[in-house]
Amino acid sequence: MGRKEECHIRIKKAMNLRGLTQSDIVEKTNIKKSALSQYISGKITPRQNAIDELSKVLNVSEPWLMGYDVPMERNANTTQREPEIPEVDTSVLTPEELAEFNKVTQTNQLLFFNDIGDDDHDMAVFKNVVIDILLKQRKKKEEE
């Protein structure tokens, strides 16, 4: 999924298409007029929260607004693909770290993921965060 057009070009296109002015957008969002002017001129790229607000007001999809080659329509991807499950590589951990990893992830799975259903993607992301933390702890101990 490559980028096609810059965000500021997409904002202008959507504004023209929806017949909205900068004042309309400022009125309907928490975005300040000065910030919006900079987004439209291309001086700065909006942060994620501004992209979210702009996409709602302009009724376009966030990825499209960010310049990706995807449909412009906000709900065009109703048949959303399942997010790819990140690989979890515990081979980088020592036996002690692996024991800690298992304890933390099993506790977390019981506490936070039990009632939500099978969210393998989020659990894999969480496991990778735990591995990163354990590796940083090891590095810190080695530096002491």
Wavefront OBJ file of the C-alpha trace (Angstrom):
o trace
v 0.000 0.000 0.000
v 2.050 2.945 -1.261
v 1.521 6.627 -0.731
v 0.139 8.612 -3.619
v -0.717 12.164 -2.683
v 0.347 14.334 0.210
v -2.067 14.785 3.115
v -2.574 18.522 2.476
v -3.688 17.821 -1.107
v -6.182 15.246 0.151
v -7.553 17.677 2.769
v -8.152 20.301 0.062
v -9.775 17.728 -2.252
v -12.140 16.518 0.467
v -13.008 20.085 1.511
v -13.884 20.981 -2.085
v -15.860 17.784 -2.555
v -17.834 18.301 0.673
v -18.201 22.064 0.148
v -16.557 22.863 3.479
v -14.508 25.938 4.376
v -11.721 26.189 6.930
v -14.188 27.953 9.234
v -16.624 25.022 8.919
v -13.898 22.576 9.932
v -12.677 24.717 12.847
v -16.279 24.990 14.041
v -16.866 21.222 13.916
v -13.528 20.056 15.383
v -11.064 20.874 18.157
v -8.542 21.964 15.525
v -7.344 25.569 15.765
v -7.571 27.754 12.659
v -3.801 28.341 12.618
v -3.080 24.601 12.755
v -5.623 23.873 10.023
v -4.047 26.536 7.790
v -0.661 24.871 8.254
v -2.133 21.430 7.427
v -3.748 22.784 4.262
v -0.604 24.619 3.147
v 1.473 21.482 3.749
v 3.763 23.244 6.260
v 2.979 20.611 8.887
v 1.410 17.183 8.741
v -1.520 16.606 11.101
v -0.990 14.265 14.029
v -3.184 11.193 14.433
v -5.849 12.877 16.589
v -6.229 15.666 13.998
v -6.346 13.099 11.160
v -9.123 11.343 13.070
v -11.147 14.552 13.500
v -10.564 15.686 9.918
v -11.553 12.325 8.462
v -14.831 12.382 10.404
v -15.739 15.951 9.414
v -14.682 15.398 5.799
v -16.337 11.953 5.789
v -13.291 10.215 4.307
v -11.205 7.268 5.459
v -8.170 8.057 7.615
v -5.700 6.098 5.438
v -6.954 7.920 2.328
v -6.538 11.290 4.069
v -2.997 10.312 5.059
v -2.200 9.787 1.372
v -2.476 6.033 1.000
v -3.806 4.434 -2.157
v -7.072 3.205 -0.622
v -10.746 4.067 -1.231
v -11.721 7.564 -0.124
v -15.026 6.450 1.403
v -15.052 6.273 5.159
v -16.614 2.812 5.439
v -15.414 1.353 2.147
v -13.509 -1.346 3.971
v -16.428 -3.028 5.706
v -14.821 -6.360 4.865
v -11.789 -5.461 6.962
v -8.930 -7.888 6.854
v -7.867 -9.400 10.108
v -4.660 -7.739 11.302
v -1.611 -9.884 10.774
v -0.487 -11.521 14.010
v 3.046 -10.389 14.892
v 5.648 -13.079 15.462
v 6.579 -13.645 19.104
v 10.177 -14.841 19.470
v 10.944 -15.948 23.022
v 14.262 -17.541 21.987
v 16.033 -14.255 22.828
v 15.159 -14.668 26.518
v 17.182 -16.428 29.209
v 15.410 -19.222 31.127
v 14.771 -16.817 34.039
v 13.373 -14.165 31.688
v 11.233 -16.775 29.942
v 9.747 -17.826 33.311
v 8.957 -14.163 34.073
v 7.540 -13.719 30.554
v 5.213 -16.713 30.982
v 4.061 -15.524 34.397
v 3.294 -11.984 33.184
v 1.607 -12.979 29.928
v -0.528 -15.720 31.521
v -1.674 -13.348 34.277
v -2.408 -10.650 31.711
v -4.319 -13.061 29.507
v -6.508 -14.080 32.433
v -7.088 -10.507 33.590
v -7.526 -8.612 30.348
v -8.184 -10.938 27.453
v -10.535 -13.524 28.992
v -13.856 -11.803 28.381
v -12.906 -10.159 25.109
v -12.598 -13.334 23.091
v -9.713 -14.447 20.953
v -7.641 -11.432 20.159
v -4.457 -13.136 19.100
v -3.124 -9.964 17.475
v -3.350 -7.837 20.634
v -1.960 -10.652 22.760
v 1.014 -11.056 20.400
v 1.644 -7.301 20.525
v 1.505 -7.437 24.324
v 3.914 -10.407 24.436
v 6.387 -8.515 22.253
v 6.191 -5.527 24.601
v 6.934 -7.823 27.564
v 9.945 -9.276 25.705
v 11.223 -5.737 24.983
v 10.888 -4.804 28.661
v 12.743 -7.940 29.797
v 15.556 -7.308 27.303
v 15.872 -3.677 28.465
v 16.002 -4.856 32.095
v 18.776 -7.306 31.186
v 20.739 -4.581 29.381
v 20.373 -2.247 32.355
v 21.641 -4.966 34.766
v 24.612 -5.645 32.485
v 25.520 -1.946 32.457
v 25.527 -1.718 36.285
l 1 2 3 4 5 6 7 8 9 10 11 12 13 14 15 16 17 18 19 20 21 22 23 24 25 26 27 28 29 30 31 32 33 34 35 36 37 38 39 40 41 42 43 44 45 46 47 48 49 50 51 52 53 54 55 56 57 58 59 60 61 62 63 64 65 66 67 68 69 70 71 72 73 74 75 76 77 78 79 80 81 82 83 84 85 86 87 88 89 90 91 92 93 94 95 96 97 98 99 100 101 102 103 104 105 106 107 108 109 110 111 112 113 114 115 116 117 118 119 120 121 122 123 124 125 126 127 128 129 130 131 132 133 134 135 136 137 138 139 140 141 142 143 144
